[in-house]
């Protein structure tokens, strides 16, 4: 996978793995919801709870 120009490949920001984004809108953000997606959602929830007075 040398050429990533518009081929639907993306890099996961959490783990730097490449994954093939076959979603209609090409908006997938994680390589796997079970690992990186869960981690990102848990972190977002933690910060939301912490920011609530």
N, C-alpha and C positions, 0 to 999 in steps of 0.2 A: 504494500500500500504506500507507494511513494507519492503519488499524485492525489491530494485530497480536495482538489478544486471541484466543488459541487457534486461530488459523488455520494453525498449523504453521510459522510463520515464526520464524526465529532470527537473531541477529546473531553473526557470527564475532568472537571476542574478539581474534584476531590482526590482522585487517584492517578490521573494522567493516562488512563487507558484509552485506547481508541475504540469506538463502537460505531456500528452502522445504524444510522438514524433512518428508519423506514416509515416514520410517522408522516402523515399528510402535510403537516405544516413545518416539518423539519425543526421542531422545537424541543426535542428530547434533550434533557440536561445531564442525565446520569447514565452510567454504563449499566447499572442494575439497581432497581428499586430496593431490593433486599439488602444491599450493602450501602452504597453511596447515597441513594435516595433517602433511606431511613435515617442515616447519619445527618444529612442536611435538614430534614424535617424536624428531627429531635433538637438540633441546635437552634433552629428558628423558633421552636416552641419554648425552649429554655430562655431565650432572650426576650420573647414576648411576655412570659410570666415574670421575669426579673424586672422588666420595665414598667409593669403595672404597679401603681402605688398601693 
